[in-house]
Amino acid sequence: MPSHLVSRGCLLVVVGSLACGPSILETGTDTSSSTDHAGTTTTSGTDTQGPTASTPTTGETDPTDATGSPPSPTTGEPPETTGGPPVDCPKGQTPFAARWATVIVQPELGGWGPGWLAPLPDGGVAASLSYRNEDKLSGYGVMLLANDGELLGTHVSPPSAGGTNDLALAVDDAERLVLFGSRLVEPTMKPFLVRFAGDGPFVEEVELGEPSMGWEGKLTMLDTPVLFGELDDSTVIATKLEPDDVGSTWTRVLDAAPAAIPLASAADASGRILFVSGPDFVHTGVFNLQVVDSAGEPVWSRTLDAPDFGVVKDAIAIPGGWAILRDSSQGTPVQLLAIAEADGATLWDVEIAAENEDGPPRASRVHLIGDRLTVPVIRTLDFEDLDGPHTVAAHRLALDGTPVDETPLWEATLPQSLYSLESTVNACGELVTLSTGTNGRARIGAYVP
């Protein structure tokens, strides 16, 4: 459907730096440790060993689509890169050799869970988390890891009433971490942004007056955040925030189908953004693909009515267009669709992974590493509980969709973990994965490019 502008008043209410101030859990200060049967060092804080490509390292700690280069503060477009990768990036090693792995436990947080990953400019990585304390109050946080896997600290926002939903994590032009989330305020989920300084401490919480954005939402960074979410149960919109967070530069209705939700968004180097909306289940509904420029003006739109299209999980800008990842569901394979920058025409559509003797495939992220598209695919043979063990492999394709190779990722998931895998690409071009354990642990590991 065609999109159209919506004129709105003040969009945001700034909660600001709350009275209880920033909070940090000094997880690295507890050095009490033990060694399990596999030789993995575990700590109630963190303990990471020096990394090598041939001997992956692990440490331990405990919790619950990074956008690349930070954007220009004036043009609404991602800036040109000038600094290049960090000087200590690994070179000349076997692709996808495990470089480091850190297993995290956070007993100070009580009930907690990790969410999303975002690359940091120095080659490290940030991971979002949500938590619920013994008083049944909930909050958000970030964990910062160095480029050798050392956990530098865990920083949390002040807790408050209501359940939380962690939607996205990104880095803004000031190298601050921006977490997009929502909190249950009966009878709906109220969205907000939480900002943390580049070195971790909590800065502010910005309450969003609208859109209500509910349970689903996506975040894309230009010079300010672009939010993609639900205005109500039947309207999907995108809105670009003002620099001072007290209004929107533009807001556009993208989908009004009853079953539509925001599925994926991705910006290219010029500041154009692809938005994909539609149902989150297969064999029903219509998918809408729409591109707007950095000013919110429509460039093109396309409708896909394909019962076997799969469930859209991610999108990424590639030279000459975008690639859209569709996950396996109800027997469909993991697939990748490439569309043209100019008009959204199909460039190619390929199957990445189908069910085999290692189990059904699942994928949630697609990455551009060098001149290859990389899709981490997780499989499981535990069809009853889906809590592992699982296997993971990195599938690579050329930019014309030709399969290149499939490489197993060394112990990318914990032995007992959710049947899912979050991933990002750090400033060195390394694939970084996040596995959420079922026993209060999380594993974050890096694989050389």
Secondary structure, 3 states (H helix, E strand, C coil): CCCEECCCCCCEEEEECCCCCCEEECHHHCCCEEECCCCCEEECCCCCCCCCCCCCCCCCCCCCCCCCCCCCCCCCCCCCCCCCCCCCCCCCCCCCCEEEEEEEECHHHCEEEEEEEEECCCCCEEEEEEEECCCCCEEEEEEEECCCCCEEEEEECCCECCCEEEEEEEECCCCCEEEEEEEEECCEEEEEEEEECCCCCEEEEEEECCCCCCCCEEEEECCCEEEEEEEECCEEEEEEECCCCCCEEEEEEEECCCCCEEEEEEECCCCCEEEEEECCCCCCCCEEEEEECCCCCEEEEEEECCCCCCEEEEEEEECCEEEEEEECCCCCCEEEEEEECCCCCEEEEEEEECCECCECEECCCCEEECCEEEEEEEEECCCCCCCCCEEEEEEEEECCCCEEEEEECCCCCCCCECCCCEEEECCCCCEEEEEEECCCEEEEEEECC
